[in-house]
Amino acid sequence: MLFRIRTAIFALALAMSCSLSCSLAFAQIGAQSPQPQTTAVAVVDMDHVLDNHPSFTAQMEAMKEEYQKTMSSFEDRRKKMVTDLESLNTSLSPDSPEFKKKQEGLVGQDSMLRLEVVNKEKEFGERQARLILDTYTQIVQGVNGAAQYYKYDLVVRYSRKQAAQMNPKKPQTVMVGADREVIYFNPQHDLTDTVIAMLKRDVPVAPGVSGTPAAGTKVPQTANGAPRQVK
C-alpha cells in the first residue's frame, strides 16, 4: 500500500514537471515569434479631389467648347453641301455632263467631310483620355507623397457622396450608399483635403481659374517641401 502511494506521488510530480517545462518552452517560442504588426490606413475621396483640381475642370470645359465649335463648323459645311445639291437639281438637267461633274464633286466633298468628322472625334477622344490620365497621375502622386510622409501603409478610395446622398425617396441613392466599401474611418486619417492643397500648391492653374485654396485651408508645406497634413 505504501509503495502504491509513493508511486502515485512520483507520477504526479513527474506530470507537473513536464507541464511546467512545456509551458516554458511555448513561452520561449512565443517570445521569439514575430509579433503581428498593425497596418496604418488612410482614405481619400478621389472624386472630390478631381472636382477641386486646379486645372482639370477648366481644361475639360475648354476642350468641350473647342469640340462643339469644330462640330458646328462641320455641320455648317454639311448644310452648304445640301443647299448646293438642291440648287444643282433645280438649275441643271440630271443628264447633262456639268450636272454629273458637280454631283461627283459634292459626293467627294461629303466623303471627305465624313472622314474629317471621324478623325476629329478620334483626336478629341484621345486628347480627353490623355488629360484624364495626366490628371489622375498627378492625384496619385499627391496621394503617394502624403501617404509616405505620414507613414501610411495603405490608402483606400471612398466617396463622401455615397453616404451623404442616401435618400429613401430615391431608392437608387440608398442602393449606392449601402454598397460603399468604407463603412467607418477616423476623419483624422482622411487625406482628401491634404491632397487638394498639395495640388493647388504644385500644379499650374488653368487660365482664368483661381488657384488660391479655400478660406481656412492650410497649404501643406515644410522646410524640405514635403507635404504637411491639413487639419
Sequence and secondary structure as in RCSB ss.txt:
>XXXX:A:sequence
MLFRIRTAIFALALAMSCSLSCSLAFAQIGAQSPQPQTTAVAVVDMDHVLDNHPSFTAQMEAMKEEYQKTMSSFE
DRRKKMVTDLESLNTSLSPDSPEFKKKQEGLVGQDSMLRLEVVNKEKEFGERQARLILDTYTQIVQGVNGAAQYY
KYDLVVRYSRKQAAQMNPKKPQTVMVGADREVIYFNPQHDLTDTVIAMLKRDVPVAPGVSGTPAAGTKVPQTANG
APRQVK
>XXXX:A:secstr
 HHHHHHHHHHHHHHHHHHHHHHHHHHHHHHHS       EEEE HHHHHHT SSHHHHHHHHHHHHHHHHHHHH
HHHHHHHHHHHHHHHHS TTSHHHHHHHHHHHHHHHHHHHHHHHHHHHHHHHHHHHHHHHHHHHHHHHHHHHHHT
T SEEEE  HHHHHT BTTBHHHHHHHHT S     GGGB HHHHHHHHHHHS   TT      TT      TTS
      
